[in-house]
Amino acid sequence: MTNDRTQGDVTTKIGWIGLGDIGTRMVKRLLAAGYPVTVYPRGGGLDDVTTGGAKLQPEYARLGSDSDLLVVCVYDDAQVRSVLFDNGALAAMRPGSVLALHTTGSPGLMRELGEKAPPGVQVLDVTFSGGPADVEVGGLTLMVGGDADALERTRAVFDTYAARIYRVGALGQGQLVKLMNNLLLGANMMNAVELLRMAEGLGFDTTTVARIIQASSGASYAMRLFQNQPVAKIMDASRHYLEKDVAVALAAAEESGLDVSAFAATAAYYAKR
């Protein structure tokens, strides 16, 4: 392909599955940097990325076989299994190619992907922290588990939308760090919500209180979210993600025999309704 982007001796043809809000913005950053990206047509951002130059491939297996780097950015473990196992994308990948998972899910599934990958295919769990605005400026933080060489071969790709890339260990370890982060975020969100409800009960405007606390010693990323929008709006938008991530984080900790009783209130707060 004439618009292939070369990193050292590696020519990277990128396949992409998952065009939600974050995934769409990531692909647009890659296209702007000159990478050839072929997407599976799923997700609300399809028109945006095709307008920007992305090609379409409606067969998962064909997308897997054609990609040097296949990136999966879907919601949960069930969707990862459907795409990679049931629809054959993983089995079709070629020796020398890399599979990168942006999905936040179970560390066990990441290790299973590594075990079931075809010979010569390397798997990275590339979890991220940050939102749409961070993608827009290339400001995400990535937590990567997997082979160091595979990360170095693909680092320039991830640099298009990340400012910080940390390799934290073996396959699955990226998920563990991300899940710990999200468990703490969930606890902090819970505490911020309950405090603002108390403030409302005392007759205060919640956004004003959030701004004051954010400028004081009680500041946190969680409280920052409530400075400009109502509590209910923020929680409605984030709760389903936190329900998933808190449950997976606690399950992974319990699997390892760790005491998670300190997070009992957080677990109860985010128990699925």
Backbone hydrogen bonds in HBPLUS format (Angstrom, degrees):
<---DONOR---> <-ACCEPTOR-->    atom                        ^
c    i                          cat <-CA-CA->   ^        H-A-AA   ^      H-
h    n   atom  resd res      DA  || num        DHA   H-A  angle D-A-AA Bond
n    s   type  num  typ     dist DA aas  dist angle  dist       angle   num
A0004-ASP N   A0001-MET O   3.45 MM   3  5.67 162.0  2.49 113.7 111.8     1
A0012-THR N   A0005-ARG O   3.24 MM   7  6.02 168.0  2.25 164.4 161.0     2
A0007-GLN N   A0010-VAL O   2.80 MM   3  5.19 168.4  1.82 156.9 158.1     3
A0010-VAL N   A0007-GLN O   2.90 MM   3  5.19 165.5  1.92 130.0 133.4     4
A0068-ASP N   A0013-LYS O   2.83 MM  55  5.12 152.7  1.90 140.4 149.7     5
A0069-LEU N   A0013-LYS O   3.23 MM  56  6.33 163.0  2.26 146.6 146.0     6
A0014-ILE N   A0036-PRO O   3.17 MM  22  6.25 160.0  2.21 172.9 167.9     7
A0038-THR N   A0014-ILE O   2.86 MM  24  6.27 161.2  1.90 161.2 167.4     8
A0015-GLY N   A0069-LEU O   2.86 MM  54  6.21 162.4  1.89 151.2 156.7     9
A0071-VAL N   A0015-GLY O   2.85 MM  56  6.14 169.5  1.86 154.5 155.1    10
A0016-TRP N   A0038-THR O   2.86 MM  22  6.19 144.5  1.98 153.8 159.4    11
A0040-TYR N   A0016-TRP O   2.93 MM  24  6.36 152.4  2.01 170.0 174.8    12
A0017-ILE N   A0071-VAL O   2.91 MM  54  6.29 151.9  1.99 161.6 170.2    13
A0073-CYS N   A0017-ILE O   2.76 MM  56  6.03 170.9  1.77 174.8 176.0    14
A0045-GLY N   A0019-LEU O   3.06 MM  26  5.22 153.1  2.13 151.9 156.2    15
A0024-THR N   A0020-GLY O   2.88 MM   4  5.77 160.7  1.92 148.9 154.1    16
A0025-ARG N   A0021-ASP O   3.37 MM   4  6.50 159.7  2.41 139.4 144.3    17
A0026-MET N   A0022-ILE O   2.96 MM   4  6.26 153.0  2.03 153.9 162.3    18
A0027-VAL N   A0023-GLY O   3.01 MM   4  6.26 163.6  2.03 151.8 155.2    19
A0028-LYS N   A0024-THR O   3.02 MM   4  6.28 157.2  2.08 148.2 154.6    20
A0029-ARG N   A0025-ARG O   3.06 MM   4  6.30 147.4  2.17 141.6 149.6    21
A0029-ARG N   A0026-MET O   3.12 MM   3  5.16 120.3  2.50  94.9 109.6    22
A0030-LEU N   A0026-MET O   3.02 MM   4  6.39 154.7  2.08 149.5 156.7    23
A0031-LEU N   A0027-VAL O   2.89 MM   4  6.17 161.4  1.92 156.0 160.7    24
A0032-ALA N   A0028-LYS O   3.00 MM   4  6.12 156.1  2.06 141.4 147.9    25
A0033-ALA N   A0029-ARG O   3.06 MM   4  6.28 135.4  2.27 138.9 150.4    26
A0033-ALA N   A0030-LEU O   3.11 MM   3  5.08 128.8  2.39  93.6 107.3    27
A0035-TYR N   A0030-LEU O   3.08 MM   5  5.51 159.3  2.12 154.3 148.0    28
A0034-GLY N   A0031-LEU O   3.03 MM   3  5.16 158.6  2.08 104.8 111.4    29
A0055-LYS N   A0037-VAL O   2.99 MM  18  6.43 158.7  2.04 151.0 155.0    30
A0039-VAL N   A0055-LYS O   2.78 MM  16  6.19 163.3  1.81 160.4 156.5    31
A0057-GLN N   A0039-VAL O   2.96 MM  18  6.03 145.5  2.08 154.5 153.2    32
A0042-ARG N   A0040-TYR O   2.74 MM   2  5.86 128.0  2.01 118.3 101.7    33
A0049-VAL N   A0045-GLY O   3.13 MM   4  6.43 161.9  2.16 162.2 166.0    34
A0050-THR N   A0046-LEU O   3.03 MM   4  6.19 160.2  2.07 155.9 161.6    35
A0051-THR N   A0047-ASP O   2.98 MM   4  6.00 155.3  2.05 145.5 152.3    36
A0052-GLY N   A0048-ASP O   3.19 MM   4  6.37 138.2  2.37 131.8 142.8    37
A0054-ALA N   A0049-VAL O   2.89 MM   5  5.48 163.8  1.92 150.2 145.1    38
A0053-GLY N   A0050-THR O   3.09 MM   3  5.06 157.6  2.14  99.8 106.8    39
A0063-LEU N   A0059-GLU O   2.98 MM   4  6.21 155.0  2.04 152.7 160.2    40
A0064-GLY N   A0060-TYR O   2.92 MM   4  6.24 155.7  1.98 151.7 158.5    41
A0065-SER N   A0061-ALA O   2.95 MM   4  6.24 158.9  2.00 150.8 155.9    42
A0066-ASP N   A0062-ARG O   3.02 MM   4  6.08 142.5  2.16 143.1 152.2    43
A0098-VAL N   A0068-ASP O   2.87 MM  30  6.25 155.1  1.93 146.7 153.8    44
A0070-LEU N   A0098-VAL O   2.89 MM  28  6.34 159.9  1.93 161.7 167.7    45
A0100-ALA N   A0070-LEU O   2.84 MM  30  6.17 167.1  1.86 159.0 162.0    46
A0072-VAL N   A0100-ALA O   2.92 MM  28  6.34 159.7  1.96 164.6 171.4    47
A0102-HIS N   A0072-VAL O   2.81 MM  30  5.95 170.2  1.82 165.3 168.5    48
A0080-VAL N   A0076-ASP O   3.07 MM   4  6.40 154.5  2.13 150.1 158.1    49
A0081-ARG N   A0077-ASP O   2.87 MM   4  6.13 165.5  1.89 159.9 162.6    50
A0082-SER N   A0078-ALA O   3.01 MM   4  6.21 158.4  2.06 144.4 150.6    51
A0083-VAL N   A0079-GLN O   3.00 MM   4  6.15 167.4  2.02 150.8 153.4    52
A0084-LEU N   A0080-VAL O   2.91 MM   4  5.95 173.3  1.91 159.3 161.2    53
A0085-PHE N   A0081-ARG O   2.86 MM   4  5.20 147.5  1.97 131.3 142.1    54
A0086-ASP N   A0081-ARG O   3.08 MM   5  6.51 156.7  2.14 150.3 157.2    55
A0087-ASN N   A0082-SER O   2.93 MM   5  6.12 134.8  2.14 152.1 164.8    56
A0090-LEU N   A0084-LEU O   3.15 MM   6  4.87 160.6  2.19 121.8 127.0    57
A0088-GLY N   A0085-PHE O   3.26 MM   3  5.21 155.5  2.33  99.9 107.2    58
A0092-ALA N   A0088-GLY O   3.24 MM   4  6.24 139.2  2.42 142.2 151.3    59
A0093-MET N   A0090-LEU O   3.08 MM   3  5.50 160.5  2.11 114.4 120.5    60
A0097-SER N   A0094-ARG O   3.13 MM   3  5.71 157.2  2.18 140.0 140.9    61
A0096-GLY N   A0120-GLY O   2.75 MM  24  5.35 168.8  1.76 121.8 125.3    62
A0122-GLN N   A0097-SER O   3.13 MM  25  6.59 159.6  2.18 157.5 158.4    63
A0099-LEU N   A0122-GLN O   2.82 MM  23  6.24 160.9  1.85 160.6 167.2    64
A0124-LEU N   A0099-LEU O   2.80 MM  25  6.17 157.6  1.85 165.5 172.4    65
A0101-LEU N   A0124-LEU O   2.93 MM  23  6.32 156.5  1.99 156.9 164.6    66
A0126-VAL N   A0101-LEU O   2.75 MM  25  5.42 145.4  1.86 137.2 148.6    67
A0109-LEU N   A0106-SER O   3.17 MM   3  5.46 127.5  2.46 103.4 115.2    68
A0110-MET N   A0106-SER O   3.40 MM   4  6.83 154.1  2.47 146.5 153.2    69
A0111-ARG N   A0107-PRO O   3.09 MM   4  6.48 157.4  2.14 152.2 157.7    70
A0112-GLU N   A0108-GLY O   2.95 MM   4  6.20 150.4  2.04 143.4 152.3    71
A0113-LEU N   A0109-LEU O   2.91 MM   4  6.17 152.9  1.98 149.8 156.3    72
A0114-GLY N   A0110-MET O   3.11 MM   4  6.45 153.2  2.18 144.7 151.6    73
A0115-GLU N   A0111-ARG O   2.99 MM   4  6.29 149.5  2.08 145.4 153.7    74
A0116-LYS N   A0112-GLU O   2.93 MM   4  6.13 147.6  2.04 148.9 157.4    75
A0117-ALA N   A0113-LEU O   2.92 MM   4  5.84 118.2  2.31 142.4 155.1    76
A0121-VAL N   A0118-PRO O   3.06 MM   3  5.64 158.1  2.11 144.2 143.6    77
A0125-ASP N   A0145-GLY O   2.99 MM  20  5.16 160.0  2.03 145.7 151.4    78
A0145-GLY N   A0125-ASP O   2.91 MM  20  5.16 153.4  1.98 141.7 150.6    79
A0127-THR N   A0143-MET O   3.05 MM  16  5.22 136.5  2.25 160.8 147.8    80
A0143-MET N   A0127-THR O   2.87 MM  16  5.22 160.2  1.91 139.1 145.2    81
A0129-SER N   A0141-THR O   2.83 MM  12  5.23 145.1  1.95 147.9 158.1    82
A0141-THR N   A0129-SER O   3.13 MM  12  5.23 165.9  2.15 151.1 155.2    83
A0134-ASP N   A0131-GLY O   2.95 MM   3  5.32 125.5  2.25 108.1 122.4    84
A0135-VAL N   A0131-GLY O   3.13 MM   4  6.53 151.6  2.21 153.3 162.0    85
A0136-GLU N   A0132-PRO O   3.09 MM   4  6.36 160.4  2.13 151.9 156.7    86
A0139-GLY N   A0134-ASP O   2.63 MM   5  4.59 170.5  1.64 152.0 148.4    87
A0138-GLY N   A0135-VAL O   3.01 MM   3  4.96 165.0  2.03 108.4 112.9    88
A0140-LEU N   A0161-TYR O   3.23 MM  21  6.24 158.9  2.28 135.9 135.8    89
A0163-ALA N   A0140-LEU O   2.87 MM  23  5.67 148.3  1.97 143.0 150.0    90
A0164-ARG N   A0140-LEU O   3.33 MM  24  6.68 162.6  2.37 157.3 158.4    91
A0142-LEU N   A0164-ARG O   2.78 MM  22  6.15 166.2  1.80 159.0 163.4    92
A0166-TYR N   A0142-LEU O   2.91 MM  24  6.07 168.8  1.93 149.3 152.8    93
A0144-VAL N   A0166-TYR O   2.77 MM  22  5.97 174.4  1.78 165.9 166.0    94
A0168-VAL N   A0144-VAL O   2.85 MM  24  5.89 157.7  1.90 155.7 162.3    95
A0146-GLY N   A0169-GLY O   2.90 MM  23  6.35 166.1  1.92 145.1 145.6    96
A0151-LEU N   A0147-ASP O   3.16 MM   4  6.51 152.5  2.24 147.6 155.1    97
A0152-GLU N   A0148-ALA O   3.00 MM   4  6.31 160.1  2.04 149.0 154.3    98
A0153-ARG N   A0149-ASP O   2.96 MM   4  6.18 152.3  2.04 149.5 156.7    99
A0154-THR N   A0151-LEU O   3.07 MM   3  5.21 135.5  2.28  99.8 112.2   100
A0155-ARG N   A0151-LEU O   2.74 MM   4  5.56 115.4  2.16 149.4 166.5   101
A0157-VAL N   A0154-THR O   3.00 MM   3  5.46 132.0  2.23 111.7 124.1   102
A0158-PHE N   A0154-THR O   3.32 MM   4  6.76 159.0  2.37 153.3 158.3   103
A0159-ASP N   A0155-ARG O   2.83 MM   4  6.06 143.5  1.96 152.5 164.5   104
A0160-THR N   A0157-VAL O   3.14 MM   3  5.77 158.9  2.19 112.7 118.9   105
A0161-TYR N   A0158-PHE O   3.12 MM   3  5.89 155.1  2.18 119.3 124.6   106
A0162-ALA N   A0158-PHE O   2.99 MM   4  5.96 122.0  2.34 146.1 161.8   107
A0173-GLN N   A0170-ALA O   2.91 MM   3  5.61 163.1  1.94 142.6 147.7   108
A0176-LEU N   A0172-GLY O   3.20 MM   4  6.57 152.3  2.28 142.1 149.4   109
A0177-VAL N   A0173-GLN O   3.10 MM   4  6.39 163.0  2.13 153.8 155.9   110
A0178-LYS N   A0174-GLY O   3.08 MM   4  6.28 165.5  2.10 149.2 153.5   111
A0179-LEU N   A0175-GLN O   2.80 MM   4  5.96 159.0  1.85 154.0 160.3   112
A0180-MET N   A0176-LEU O   2.94 MM   4  6.16 152.8  2.01 146.5 153.6   113
A0181-ASN N   A0177-VAL O   2.99 MM   4  6.24 158.5  2.03 148.0 154.0   114
A0182-ASN N   A0178-LYS O   2.89 MM   4  6.19 158.0  1.94 149.7 155.6   115
A0183-LEU N   A0179-LEU O   2.81 MM   4  5.96 144.2  1.93 143.3 153.2   116
A0184-LEU N   A0180-MET O   3.05 MM   4  6.28 161.8  2.09 149.2 153.0   117
A0185-LEU N   A0181-ASN O   2.89 MM   4  6.17 155.8  1.95 145.5 153.3   118
A0186-GLY N   A0182-ASN O   2.82 MM   4  5.94 156.8  1.87 140.5 146.7   119
A0187-ALA N   A0183-LEU O   3.01 MM   4  6.31 156.6  2.06 146.6 152.3   120
A0188-ASN N   A0184-LEU O   2.87 MM   4  6.11 161.5  1.90 152.8 158.1   121
A0189-MET N   A0185-LEU O   2.75 MM   4  5.95 155.4  1.81 153.8 161.0   122
A0190-MET N   A0186-GLY O   2.96 MM   4  6.12 160.5  2.00 146.3 151.6   123
A0191-ASN N   A0187-ALA O   3.02 MM   4  6.28 163.8  2.05 149.4 153.2   124
A0192-ALA N   A0188-ASN O   2.88 MM   4  6.04 157.6  1.93 146.3 153.0   125
A0193-VAL N   A0189-MET O   2.89 MM   4  6.05 164.6  1.92 153.9 157.8   126
A0194-GLU N   A0190-MET O   3.01 MM   4  6.23 166.3  2.03 152.7 156.4   127
A0195-LEU N   A0191-ASN O   2.97 MM   4  6.10 156.5  2.02 146.0 152.4   128
A0196-LEU N   A0192-ALA O   2.95 MM   4  6.15 159.3  2.00 149.7 155.3   129
A0197-ARG N   A0193-VAL O   2.90 MM   4  6.13 146.5  2.01 147.5 157.2   130
A0198-MET N   A0194-GLU O   3.06 MM   4  6.28 149.4  2.16 140.0 148.0   131
A0199-ALA N   A0195-LEU O   2.89 MM   4  6.25 153.3  1.96 145.9 153.7   132
A0200-GLU N   A0196-LEU O   2.87 MM   4  6.08 154.8  1.93 143.1 149.6   133
A0201-GLY N   A0197-ARG O   2.94 MM   4  6.18 153.8  2.01 143.5 150.6   134
A0202-LEU N   A0198-MET O   3.05 MM   4  6.34 131.3  2.29 140.2 153.2   135
A0202-LEU N   A0199-ALA O   3.09 MM   3  5.06 132.6  2.33  94.2 107.4   136
A0204-PHE N   A0199-ALA O   2.99 MM   5  5.40 163.4  2.02 150.3 145.0   137
A0203-GLY N   A0200-GLU O   2.96 MM   3  5.09 158.9  2.00 106.6 111.9   138
A0209-VAL N   A0205-ASP O   3.11 MM   4  6.41 163.2  2.14 155.5 160.1   139
A0210-ALA N   A0206-THR O   2.89 MM   4  6.07 158.7  1.93 148.1 154.4   140
A0211-ARG N   A0207-THR O   3.01 MM   4  6.20 154.3  2.07 143.3 149.4   141
A0212-ILE N   A0208-THR O   3.03 MM   4  6.31 157.3  2.08 149.8 155.9   142
A0213-ILE N   A0209-VAL O   2.93 MM   4  6.16 169.9  1.94 158.3 160.5   143
A0214-GLN N   A0210-ALA O   2.91 MM   4  5.99 153.7  1.98 143.7 151.6   144
A0215-ALA N   A0211-ARG O   3.18 MM   4  6.35 127.7  2.47 135.4 147.0   145
A0215-ALA N   A0212-ILE O   3.13 MM   3  5.25 140.2  2.29  98.8 110.1   146
A0216-SER N   A0213-ILE O   2.90 MM   3  4.86 158.7  1.95 108.7 112.5   147
A0219-ALA N   A0216-SER O   3.21 MM   3  5.78 153.5  2.28 124.2 124.2   148
A0224-ARG N   A0220-SER O   3.04 MM   4  6.25 152.5  2.11 147.1 154.9   149
A0225-LEU N   A0222-ALA O   3.13 MM   3  5.54 138.7  2.31 106.2 116.3   150
A0226-PHE N   A0223-MET O   2.97 MM   3  5.48 147.6  2.08 113.4 122.4   151
A0227-GLN N   A0224-ARG O   3.33 MM   3  5.51 169.9  2.34 111.2 112.6   152
A0234-ILE N   A0230-PRO O   3.27 MM   4  6.63 163.5  2.30 156.9 160.4   153
A0235-MET N   A0231-VAL O   2.99 MM   4  6.22 170.2  2.00 162.1 164.9   154
A0236-ASP N   A0232-ALA O   2.88 MM   4  5.92 153.9  1.94 146.2 153.5   155
A0237-ALA N   A0233-LYS O   3.21 MM   4  6.35 149.4  2.31 140.2 147.2   156
A0238-SER N   A0234-ILE O   3.09 MM   4  6.28 140.4  2.26 144.0 154.8   157
A0239-ARG N   A0235-MET O   2.84 MM   4  5.33 149.6  1.93 148.3 151.4   158
A0241-TYR N   A0238-SER O   3.16 MM   3  5.58 126.7  2.46 109.9 122.7   159
A0242-LEU N   A0238-SER O   3.08 MM   4  6.31 163.8  2.10 157.8 163.0   160
A0243-GLU N   A0239-ARG O   2.77 MM   4  5.96 158.3  1.82 159.9 165.9   161
A0244-LYS N   A0240-HIS O   3.36 MM   4  6.42 162.5  2.39 134.1 138.0   162
A0245-ASP N   A0241-TYR O   2.96 MM   4  6.20 173.6  1.97 156.3 157.9   163
A0246-VAL N   A0242-LEU O   2.86 MM   4  5.72 166.0  1.88 149.2 153.5   164
A0247-ALA N   A0243-GLU O   3.23 MM   4  6.20 162.0  2.26 140.1 145.4   165
A0248-VAL N   A0244-LYS O   3.02 MM   4  6.23 162.6  2.05 152.3 157.3   166
A0249-ALA N   A0245-ASP O   2.87 MM   4  5.94 159.0  1.92 146.2 152.5   167
A0250-LEU N   A0246-VAL O   3.01 MM   4  6.15 165.6  2.03 152.6 155.8   168
A0251-ALA N   A0247-ALA O   3.01 MM   4  6.14 155.8  2.07 145.1 152.3   169
A0252-ALA N   A0248-VAL O   2.95 MM   4  6.12 157.6  2.00 148.7 154.3   170
A0253-ALA N   A0249-ALA O   3.06 MM   4  6.29 155.1  2.12 146.2 152.8   171
A0254-GLU N   A0250-LEU O   2.93 MM   4  6.09 162.0  1.96 149.2 154.2   172
A0255-GLU N   A0251-ALA O   2.91 MM   4  6.06 150.0  2.00 144.6 153.0   173
A0256-SER N   A0252-ALA O   3.29 MM   4  6.49 138.5  2.47 134.8 144.2   174
A0256-SER N   A0253-ALA O   3.08 MM   3  5.18 128.5  2.36  96.4 109.8   175
A0258-LEU N   A0253-ALA O   3.02 MM   5  5.36 164.9  2.05 150.6 146.1   176
A0257-GLY N   A0254-GLU O   2.95 MM   3  4.92 159.5  1.99 104.4 110.0   177
A0263-PHE N   A0260-VAL O   2.92 MM   3  5.63 157.0  1.98 119.2 126.2   178
A0264-ALA N   A0261-SER O   3.06 MM   3  5.08 158.7  2.11 115.8 113.7   179
A0267-ALA N   A0263-PHE O   2.87 MM   4  6.15 159.3  1.91 155.6 161.4   180
A0268-ALA N   A0264-ALA O   2.98 MM   4  6.21 160.0  2.02 149.1 154.0   181
A0269-TYR N   A0265-ALA O   2.93 MM   4  6.05 152.1  2.01 143.2 151.2   182
A0270-TYR N   A0266-THR O   3.09 MM   4  6.31 149.4  2.18 148.8 155.1   183
A0271-ALA N   A0268-ALA O   3.35 MM   3  5.13 166.2  2.37  98.6 102.0   184
